[in-house]
Amino acid sequence: MQIKLFLSILVVLAFFESSEAQSLKLKIESSISQENKFIKSIGYLDSFQNYKDLEREIQSFKNTMYNLGYIETKVQSTSTLNSITSVQIFLGNKYENIKIYARKNIFKLLDLIPSSGSDSLYFYQSKLTNVESLMRQLTNTLTNSGYPFASVSLEDLGRVENNQLQANLKIITKQPRVINSIKIKGYEDFPRSFINYFLDIKKNDLFILKEVQSKTKSLDQLSFAKQIRPAEVLFTKDTTNVYIYIEKNKSNRFDGFLGFGSKETSGGLEINGYLLLNLVNNFNYGESFILNYRNDENDLKTFDAKLTLPYLLKSPIGTELSLNIFKRDSTFTTNEQSVNLFYQLKSKHQVYLGYKYSKSNSLESDQSSGISDYKTKAIELRYNYVDRTPQNLLFPIKSQIKIRLSRANRKTSLLNENQNIYLIKANHIFGISKSNSFYMGIQSQGILSKNYLDNELLRFGGINTIRGFEENSINARAYGLISSEYRLKLNQSLYIHSIIDAGYYDTNNESNQKILGLGFGFGIITRTGLLKLNIANGQTDGQKFKFADSKVHLSLTANF
């Protein structure tokens, strides 16, 4: 008895299983032969596992017909027999074109040129197949104009000719939305002035989500913060609340450099270098403080300090204060102080206007050496452009431009003279492939004056200007340099590169002296930071190559 019951249950379960597995069939046809041929040419899904998907396919087929111009399409009858659903459909006339009537300013939003109609209305004639994209375009335009809940529809649809329709365009914009609040998530102490001025997102601005999300991408240009997800919005009945998701970065930086070369007199090893400490946003204000000490060959010592305070008193204006002290053995010292006001044009652009005061004192009793005491006052105009790529740890800066123009007045005990001073510096990384890139940099600096003092000349040479030479070992009244590297990235934390640097410089006595630096190097990301090693040999015009004259530059950049 139990065996018979068990077999019966198996038979019932098998029946239900086969019923579930049995697919449903759909057949769409028309009683008109021409329409039937067209239906077969369009095609549709004809096999389903449930009725819900089958009904959805019928509606999808009708929408396809509407979009193709068969707006009279309707289902005449539906019948089901042995899991086959037959649908009798009527397509009707096919309409090719439609005249859409609206006010002229509506067509301007779509960059369309309408024709004049009646009662101050204009019309635009369109292919019926293009109507859906036009309506979508208009909806997006209204949304991007501060009307996120705008609705668009065609009303009073009617036939004009056999294959042409006409309709009135109806738009309901509702109340425009403005930003009522801006909330920071993740890094709640993020300086609010950067929201107002750096991102240019303010309360009571017209709300456009695309624009807000585009502006927040500029957070990548900040060293101390990054966006962790796109901005979002919460609508209530009367308010529009924007949420920006930010994470604080480790932005303090320690930068160290060591240079190795042979002494000209004894041929022994000579070591030089610098230490740079950059403290950024430690008070959640967006401020930065840079301290730099450099000890170069030939007993050249440099001390730099710079304080940058953005958005003073919640205004769009920031300030930059700097101090530079330079000492050359027992020859002279130079002290420079400057104050600048700057304005952030956009996330990558800054303009500066400032004042610089310089004072140099000779430490020699003999004033005939070309070194004299002087004082210089200058008005400076600067422009900075930086395009950061923080996701690229090996090459965090893609492009950079720096331009500085100064009008100065220099006074000595014997002479009062006006001068013009300029600096142009730019570099860019040209991507070739995922692993290959080319770095190119140019730098030009000069003093335009009738007379020159040795202790006011420009100093260059070394890792930041032309490699293969001692740091700040070349003095000039003007120079121009080109730096280049072919870079091969071996993996995400290691690359090797060539070094080809070239340039010229003018001194008080000679012009257009040519220099060249050749070598190679590598960079690697370690647990401490980015470690770089460069080996380069510098040559002046007519000088023979000596491997012993090569310079080794070792630098480490660490964020904390």
C-alpha positions as CSV (number, residue, x, y, z in Angstrom):
1,M,0.0,0.0,0.0
2,Q,2.8,2.4,0.9
3,I,4.6,1.6,-2.4
4,K,1.5,2.4,-4.4
5,L,1.1,5.7,-2.5
6,F,4.8,6.6,-3.1
7,L,4.5,5.9,-6.9
8,S,1.4,8.0,-7.1
9,I,3.2,11.0,-5.5
10,L,6.1,10.6,-7.9
11,V,3.6,10.6,-10.9
12,V,1.9,13.8,-9.6
13,L,5.2,15.5,-9.0
14,A,6.4,14.5,-12.5
15,F,3.2,15.9,-14.0
16,F,3.6,19.3,-12.3
17,E,7.3,19.4,-13.2
18,S,6.6,18.8,-16.8
19,S,3.8,21.4,-16.7
20,E,6.3,24.0,-15.3
21,A,8.9,23.1,-17.8
22,Q,6.5,23.4,-20.7
23,S,7.2,26.6,-22.6
24,L,4.5,29.1,-23.6
25,K,4.3,30.0,-27.3
26,L,3.3,33.3,-28.9
27,K,2.0,33.9,-32.3
28,I,1.3,37.4,-33.7
29,E,-0.5,37.8,-37.0
30,S,-2.7,40.0,-39.0
31,S,-5.7,39.2,-41.2
32,I,-4.2,41.5,-43.9
33,S,-1.5,39.6,-45.9
34,Q,0.7,42.7,-46.4
35,E,0.7,43.4,-42.7
36,N,1.4,39.8,-41.9
37,K,4.5,39.8,-44.1
38,F,5.7,43.0,-42.4
39,I,5.2,41.5,-38.9
40,K,7.3,38.4,-39.9
41,S,10.0,40.7,-41.2
42,I,10.2,42.6,-37.9
43,G,10.2,39.5,-35.7
44,Y,9.5,39.0,-32.0
45,L,10.2,36.6,-29.2
46,D,7.9,33.6,-29.4
47,S,8.9,31.3,-26.4
48,F,8.4,32.1,-22.7
49,Q,8.4,30.5,-19.3
50,N,5.5,32.4,-17.9
51,Y,2.6,34.6,-19.0
52,K,4.0,37.7,-17.5
53,D,6.9,37.7,-19.9
54,L,4.6,36.9,-22.8
55,E,2.3,39.9,-22.1
56,R,5.4,42.1,-21.8
57,E,6.5,41.0,-25.3
58,I,3.1,41.8,-26.7
59,Q,3.4,45.4,-25.3
60,S,7.0,45.7,-26.5
61,F,5.9,44.7,-30.0
62,K,3.1,47.3,-30.0
63,N,5.7,50.0,-28.9
64,T,8.0,49.0,-31.7
65,M,5.1,49.5,-34.2
66,Y,4.3,52.9,-32.7
67,N,7.9,54.0,-33.1
68,L,7.9,52.8,-36.7
69,G,4.9,55.1,-37.5
70,Y,2.1,52.6,-37.1
71,I,0.4,54.6,-34.3
72,E,-3.1,53.0,-35.0
73,T,-1.8,49.6,-34.0
74,K,-4.2,47.7,-31.7
75,V,-4.8,44.1,-30.6
76,Q,-8.1,42.8,-32.1
77,S,-8.3,39.5,-30.3
78,T,-6.3,37.1,-28.1
79,S,-6.8,33.3,-27.7
80,T,-4.9,30.5,-26.0
81,L,-5.0,26.9,-27.0
82,N,-2.6,24.2,-25.8
83,S,0.0,26.7,-24.4
84,I,-0.1,28.7,-27.7
85,T,-1.3,32.3,-27.4
86,S,-2.5,33.7,-30.7
87,V,-2.8,37.5,-31.1
88,Q,-4.7,39.1,-33.9
89,I,-3.3,42.6,-34.5
90,F,-4.2,45.5,-36.7
91,L,-1.4,47.9,-37.8
92,G,-3.3,50.5,-39.8
93,N,-1.7,53.3,-41.8
94,K,2.0,54.0,-41.6
95,Y,2.8,57.7,-40.9
96,E,6.2,59.0,-41.9
97,N,6.2,62.6,-40.6
98,I,4.8,64.7,-37.9
99,K,4.4,68.5,-37.4
100,I,5.1,69.4,-33.8
101,Y,3.6,72.8,-32.8
102,A,5.1,74.9,-29.9
103,R,6.4,78.3,-29.1
104,K,9.6,79.4,-30.8
105,N,11.7,79.5,-27.7
106,I,11.1,75.8,-27.1
107,F,12.7,74.9,-30.5
108,K,15.7,77.1,-29.6
109,L,16.3,74.9,-26.6
110,L,16.7,72.0,-29.0
111,D,18.8,74.0,-31.6
112,L,16.0,73.5,-34.2
113,I,14.9,75.9,-36.8
114,P,11.0,75.9,-36.9
115,S,8.6,77.2,-39.5
116,S,6.0,79.9,-38.8
117,G,2.5,78.6,-38.0
118,S,-0.5,80.4,-36.6
119,D,-1.5,82.0,-33.3
120,S,2.1,82.8,-32.4
121,L,2.9,79.0,-32.7
122,Y,5.7,77.5,-34.8
123,F,6.1,74.0,-36.0
124,Y,8.9,71.7,-36.8
125,Q,8.4,68.8,-39.2
126,S,10.2,65.6,-38.1
127,K,10.4,62.0,-39.0
128,L,8.1,60.1,-36.7
129,T,10.9,57.7,-35.9
130,N,12.9,60.7,-34.5
131,V,10.2,61.9,-32.1
132,E,11.2,59.8,-29.2
133,S,14.8,61.1,-29.3
134,L,13.6,64.7,-29.6
135,M,11.4,64.3,-26.6
136,R,14.2,62.7,-24.6
137,Q,16.5,65.5,-25.6
138,L,14.0,68.2,-24.5
139,T,13.5,66.4,-21.2
140,N,17.3,66.4,-20.6
141,T,17.6,70.0,-21.5
142,L,14.9,71.0,-19.1
143,T,16.5,68.9,-16.4
144,N,19.8,70.6,-17.0
145,S,18.0,74.0,-16.7
146,G,16.9,73.4,-13.2
147,Y,13.6,71.5,-13.8
148,P,14.4,67.9,-12.8
149,F,10.7,67.0,-12.6
150,A,9.6,68.4,-16.0
151,S,7.3,66.3,-18.1
152,V,6.9,66.5,-21.9
153,S,4.1,65.1,-24.0
154,L,2.3,65.4,-27.4
155,E,-1.4,66.3,-27.3
156,D,-4.2,66.8,-29.8
157,L,-2.7,64.2,-32.1
158,G,-4.4,64.4,-35.5
159,R,-3.9,63.4,-39.1
160,V,-3.1,66.0,-41.8
161,E,-2.5,63.9,-44.8
162,N,-2.2,60.2,-45.5
163,N,1.2,59.8,-44.1
164,Q,1.6,62.9,-41.9
165,L,0.4,63.8,-38.4
166,Q,0.3,66.9,-36.3
167,A,0.4,67.5,-32.5
168,N,0.9,70.2,-29.9
169,L,3.9,69.9,-27.6
170,K,2.9,70.2,-23.9
171,I,5.5,71.0,-21.3
172,I,4.9,71.0,-17.5
173,T,8.1,72.3,-15.8
174,K,6.8,72.6,-12.2
175,Q,8.8,74.7,-9.8
176,P,12.5,75.1,-10.5
177,R,14.8,73.5,-7.9
178,V,17.6,75.4,-6.1
179,I,20.2,74.0,-3.8
180,N,19.0,74.4,-0.2
181,S,21.9,72.7,1.6
182,I,25.2,71.1,0.8
183,K,26.2,68.3,3.1
184,I,29.7,66.7,3.3
185,K,29.9,63.0,4.1
186,G,33.1,61.2,5.1
187,Y,35.3,64.2,5.8
188,E,33.0,66.5,7.7
189,D,35.8,69.0,8.5
190,F,36.5,69.7,4.9
191,P,37.0,73.5,4.5
192,R,33.6,74.9,3.4
193,S,35.2,77.7,1.4
194,F,36.5,75.2,-1.1
195,I,32.9,74.2,-1.8
196,N,31.9,77.8,-2.5
197,Y,34.9,78.9,-4.5
198,F,37.0,76.0,-5.6
199,L,34.1,73.8,-6.7
200,D,31.8,76.8,-7.3
201,I,28.8,75.1,-5.7
202,K,26.7,77.5,-3.6
203,K,23.4,77.5,-1.7
204,N,20.5,79.0,-3.7
205,D,22.2,78.1,-7.0
206,L,19.9,76.5,-9.6
207,F,20.2,72.8,-9.1
208,I,21.5,70.8,-12.0
209,L,22.8,67.3,-11.0
210,K,25.1,66.9,-14.0
211,E,26.7,70.2,-13.3
212,V,27.2,69.4,-9.6
213,Q,28.7,66.0,-10.4
214,S,31.0,67.6,-13.0
215,K,32.2,70.2,-10.6
216,T,32.9,67.8,-7.8
217,K,35.4,65.9,-10.1
218,S,37.7,68.9,-9.5
219,L,38.3,67.5,-6.0
220,D,41.0,65.4,-7.7
221,Q,43.0,68.5,-8.2
222,L,43.4,68.9,-4.4
223,S,46.3,67.1,-2.7
224,F,44.5,66.8,0.7
225,A,41.1,65.4,-0.3
226,K,39.5,63.1,-2.9
227,Q,35.9,62.2,-4.0
228,I,35.0,58.7,-3.0
229,R,31.7,58.5,-5.0
230,P,29.7,60.9,-7.2
231,A,27.5,63.6,-5.6
232,E,23.9,62.7,-4.9
233,V,20.7,64.6,-4.2
234,L,17.8,64.1,-1.8
235,F,14.5,65.8,-2.8
236,T,11.8,66.6,-0.3
237,K,8.6,68.5,-0.9
238,D,10.3,71.9,-0.4
239,T,14.0,71.3,-0.3
240,T,16.9,70.1,-2.4
241,N,19.8,68.7,-0.4
242,V,23.1,67.9,-2.2
243,Y,25.5,65.3,-0.7
244,I,29.2,65.3,-1.5
245,Y,31.3,62.3,-0.5
246,I,34.9,63.2,0.4
247,E,37.8,61.4,2.0
248,K,40.9,63.1,3.5
249,N,44.2,62.3,2.0
250,K,47.7,62.1,3.5
251,S,49.0,65.3,2.1
252,N,52.0,66.2,4.2
253,R,55.2,65.6,2.2
254,F,58.8,65.0,3.0
255,D,61.2,65.3,0.1
256,G,64.9,64.5,0.4
257,F,67.6,64.6,-2.2
258,L,71.3,63.5,-2.3
259,G,73.7,64.3,-5.1
260,F,77.0,62.5,-5.7
261,G,79.9,63.7,-7.8
262,S,83.7,63.9,-8.0
263,K,85.5,66.9,-6.7
264,E,87.2,68.9,-9.4
265,T,90.5,69.4,-7.4
266,S,91.1,66.1,-5.6
267,G,88.8,63.8,-7.6
268,G,87.2,62.6,-4.3
269,L,83.5,62.1,-3.7
270,E,81.4,65.2,-3.1
271,I,77.9,65.0,-1.4
272,N,75.2,67.6,-1.5
273,G,71.5,67.7,-1.1
274,Y,68.3,69.3,0.3
275,L,65.5,68.6,2.7
276,L,61.9,69.8,2.0
277,L,59.0,69.6,4.4
278,N,55.5,70.5,3.1
279,L,52.7,70.6,5.6
280,V,49.2,70.8,4.0
281,N,45.8,71.2,5.6
282,N,46.7,70.2,9.1
283,F,44.2,72.7,10.5
284,N,41.5,71.7,8.0
285,Y,41.7,75.1,6.4
286,G,43.4,74.1,3.1
287,E,46.6,75.9,4.2
288,S,50.2,74.9,3.3
289,F,53.6,75.6,4.8
290,I,56.8,74.7,3.0
291,L,60.2,74.6,4.6
292,N,63.2,73.9,2.4
293,Y,66.9,73.8,3.3
294,R,69.5,73.1,0.6
295,N,73.3,72.6,0.8
296,D,74.8,72.6,-2.7
297,E,78.3,72.2,-4.0
298,N,80.7,75.1,-3.7
299,D,79.3,75.9,-0.2
300,L,76.0,77.3,-1.5
301,K,73.3,77.3,1.2
302,T,69.6,78.1,0.6
303,F,66.8,78.5,3.1
304,D,63.2,78.8,1.9
305,A,59.9,79.2,3.8
306,K,56.5,79.7,2.3
307,L,53.0,80.0,3.9
308,T,49.9,79.8,1.8
309,L,46.4,80.7,3.2
310,P,43.5,80.3,0.8
311,Y,40.2,82.0,0.9
312,L,40.9,84.6,3.5
313,L,37.9,85.5,5.7
314,K,35.7,83.2,3.5
315,S,36.5,85.4,0.5
316,P,37.7,84.1,-2.9
317,I,41.1,85.8,-2.3
318,G,44.1,84.0,-0.8
319,T,47.6,85.1,0.3
320,E,51.1,83.7,0.0
321,L,54.0,84.8,2.1
322,S,57.6,83.7,1.4
323,L,61.1,84.1,2.7
324,N,64.3,83.1,0.9
325,I,67.9,83.4,2.2
326,F,70.8,82.5,0.1
327,K,74.5,82.4,1.1
328,R,77.5,81.8,-1.2
329,D,80.5,80.8,0.9
330,S,82.2,84.0,2.2
331,T,81.2,86.0,-0.9
332,F,77.7,87.4,-0.4
333,T,74.2,86.8,1.1
334,T,70.8,87.6,-0.4
335,N,67.5,87.9,1.4
336,E,64.2,88.0,-0.4
337,Q,60.7,88.5,1.0
338,S,57.5,88.5,-0.9
339,V,53.8,88.8,-0.3
340,N,51.2,87.8,-2.9
341,L,47.4,87.8,-3.3
342,F,46.0,85.1,-5.5
343,Y,42.6,84.2,-7.0
344,Q,41.5,80.7,-8.0
345,L,40.1,81.2,-11.5
346,K,39.1,77.5,-11.8
347,S,40.3,74.3,-10.1
348,K,43.5,74.2,-12.2
349,H,44.2,77.9,-12.7
350,Q,45.5,80.6,-10.3
351,V,46.6,84.2,-10.9
352,Y,48.8,86.1,-8.5
353,L,49.7,89.7,-7.9
354,G,52.5,90.5,-5.4
355,Y,55.3,92.5,-4.1
356,K,58.9,91.3,-3.6
357,Y,61.7,93.0,-1.7
358,S,65.3,91.7,-2.2
359,K,68.5,92.8,-0.3
360,S,72.0,91.5,-1.1
361,N,75.2,92.2,1.0
362,S,78.7,91.6,-0.2
363,L,80.9,89.8,2.4
364,E,84.1,90.9,0.6
365,S,85.9,94.1,1.2
366,D,86.9,94.4,-2.5
367,Q,83.9,95.8,-4.4
368,S,85.7,95.4,-7.8
369,S,84.8,91.7,-8.2
370,G,81.3,92.4,-9.7
371,I,79.6,91.9,-6.4
372,S,77.9,94.9,-4.7
373,D,75.3,95.7,-2.1
374,Y,71.9,96.3,-3.7
375,K,68.2,96.5,-2.9
376,T,65.5,95.6,-5.3
377,K,61.7,96.2,-5.2
378,A,59.5,94.5,-7.6
379,I,55.8,94.1,-8.6
380,E,55.1,90.6,-9.8
381,L,52.3,89.0,-11.9
382,R,52.1,85.2,-11.9
383,Y,49.9,82.5,-13.5
384,N,49.9,78.9,-12.4
385,Y,48.3,75.9,-14.0
386,V,48.4,72.3,-12.5
387,D,46.6,69.2,-13.8
388,R,46.9,66.5,-11.2
389,T,46.4,62.7,-11.7
390,P,46.4,61.5,-8.1
391,Q,45.4,58.0,-9.1
392,N,48.8,57.7,-10.8
393,L,51.3,57.2,-8.0
394,L,54.3,57.3,-10.2
395,F,53.4,60.4,-12.2
396,P,50.9,62.4,-10.0
397,I,51.2,65.6,-12.1
398,K,50.3,65.4,-15.8
399,S,50.7,69.0,-16.9
400,Q,52.1,72.2,-15.3
401,I,52.6,75.8,-16.4
402,K,54.1,78.6,-14.5
403,I,54.6,82.1,-15.8
404,R,56.0,85.0,-13.8
405,L,56.6,88.6,-15.0
406,S,58.2,91.2,-12.8
407,R,58.9,94.9,-13.0
408,A,61.7,95.8,-10.7
409,N,63.8,98.7,-9.5
410,R,67.4,97.9,-8.3
411,K,69.4,100.4,-6.2
412,T,73.1,100.3,-5.4
413,S,75.2,103.0,-3.9
414,L,76.1,104.3,-7.4
415,L,73.1,103.4,-9.6
416,N,69.3,103.3,-9.6
417,E,68.1,101.1,-12.5
418,N,64.8,99.6,-13.7
419,Q,64.7,95.9,-14.7
420,N,62.3,93.4,-16.2
421,I,62.4,89.8,-15.0
422,Y,60.6,86.8,-16.5
423,L,60.1,83.1,-15.8
424,I,58.3,80.6,-18.1
425,K,58.1,77.0,-17.0
426,A,56.0,74.2,-18.4
427,N,55.9,70.4,-18.6
428,H,53.6,67.7,-19.9
429,I,53.4,63.9,-20.1
430,F,52.4,62.6,-23.5
431,G,50.8,59.1,-23.2
432,I,51.9,56.7,-25.9
433,S,50.4,53.5,-24.5
434,K,49.7,52.0,-21.1
435,S,53.4,51.3,-20.5
436,N,55.0,54.0,-22.6
437,S,55.0,57.8,-22.2
438,F,57.1,60.8,-23.0
439,Y,57.9,63.6,-20.7
440,M,58.8,67.1,-22.0
441,G,59.6,70.2,-20.1
442,I,60.8,73.7,-21.0
443,Q,62.1,76.4,-18.8
444,S,63.3,79.9,-19.6
445,Q,64.3,82.7,-17.2
446,G,66.0,86.0,-17.6
447,I,66.8,89.5,-16.3
448,L,66.5,92.4,-18.8
449,S,68.8,95.1,-17.5
450,K,71.5,97.5,-18.8
451,N,74.0,96.4,-16.1
452,Y,74.3,93.2,-14.2
453,L,75.8,92.4,-10.8
454,D,77.3,88.9,-10.2
455,N,75.3,88.4,-7.0
456,E,71.9,89.0,-8.7
457,L,72.5,86.6,-11.6
458,L,70.2,83.6,-12.0
459,R,71.5,80.2,-10.6
460,F,70.6,76.9,-12.2
461,G,71.9,73.4,-12.8
462,G,71.1,70.1,-11.2
463,I,68.1,67.8,-10.7
464,N,65.3,70.4,-11.2
465,T,66.8,72.2,-14.2
466,I,69.5,70.4,-16.2
467,R,70.8,67.1,-14.9
468,G,74.4,66.1,-15.0
469,F,75.6,69.4,-13.5
470,E,76.2,70.5,-9.9
471,E,73.3,72.1,-8.2
472,N,73.0,75.8,-8.9
473,S,76.6,75.8,-10.3
474,I,75.8,77.9,-13.4
475,N,75.3,81.7,-13.2
476,A,73.5,83.5,-16.0
477,R,71.5,86.6,-16.9
478,A,69.3,84.4,-19.1
479,Y,68.9,80.8,-20.0
480,G,66.6,78.4,-21.8
481,L,66.3,74.6,-21.1
482,I,64.5,71.6,-22.6
483,S,64.2,68.4,-20.4
484,S,63.0,65.1,-21.8
485,E,62.4,61.6,-20.7
486,Y,61.2,58.5,-22.5
487,R,59.5,56.4,-19.7
488,L,58.8,52.7,-19.7
489,K,56.5,51.6,-16.9
490,L,57.4,48.0,-16.0
491,N,54.6,47.7,-13.5
492,Q,52.4,49.9,-11.3
493,S,55.2,50.7,-8.9
494,L,58.4,50.8,-11.1
495,Y,59.5,52.6,-14.2
496,I,62.8,53.3,-16.0
497,H,63.6,56.3,-18.2
498,S,66.1,58.1,-20.4
499,I,67.5,61.6,-19.7
500,I,68.1,64.0,-22.5
501,D,68.4,67.6,-21.4
502,A,69.7,70.5,-23.5
503,G,69.9,74.3,-23.2
504,Y,71.8,77.5,-23.6
505,Y,72.7,80.4,-21.3
506,D,74.0,84.0,-21.5
507,T,76.5,85.5,-19.0
508,N,77.8,89.0,-18.7
509,N,80.6,88.2,-21.1
510,E,79.4,85.5,-23.4
511,S,76.1,84.6,-25.1
512,N,74.4,81.4,-26.3
513,Q,76.7,79.0,-24.5
514,K,75.3,75.5,-25.1
515,I,75.0,72.7,-22.5
516,L,73.8,69.1,-22.7
517,G,72.9,66.5,-20.1
518,L,72.5,62.7,-20.9
519,G,71.8,59.8,-18.7
520,F,69.2,57.4,-17.4
521,G,67.3,56.7,-14.2
522,F,64.4,54.9,-12.5
523,G,61.6,55.5,-10.1
524,I,60.1,52.9,-7.7
525,I,57.3,53.1,-5.1
526,T,58.5,51.8,-1.8
527,R,56.8,51.6,1.6
528,T,58.3,54.9,2.5
529,G,57.4,56.8,-0.7
530,L,58.6,57.4,-4.3
531,L,62.3,56.8,-4.7
532,K,64.1,58.2,-7.7
533,L,67.6,57.6,-9.0
534,N,69.2,59.5,-11.8
535,I,72.6,59.2,-13.3
536,A,73.6,61.9,-15.8
537,N,76.6,63.4,-17.4
538,G,76.7,67.1,-18.2
539,Q,78.8,68.7,-20.9
540,T,79.3,72.2,-22.1
541,D,80.0,73.2,-25.7
542,G,83.3,71.7,-26.8
543,Q,83.9,69.7,-23.7
544,K,84.9,66.0,-24.0
545,F,82.9,63.3,-22.3
546,K,84.3,62.0,-19.1
547,F,82.4,59.3,-17.2
548,A,84.0,60.4,-14.0
549,D,82.1,63.7,-14.3
550,S,78.7,62.0,-14.0
551,K,76.4,63.0,-11.3
552,V,74.2,60.7,-9.3
553,H,70.9,62.2,-8.0
554,L,68.9,60.2,-5.4
555,S,65.6,61.6,-4.1
556,L,62.8,60.3,-1.9
557,T,59.3,61.8,-1.7
558,A,57.1,60.5,1.2
559,N,53.6,61.5,2.1
560,F,52.4,61.3,5.7
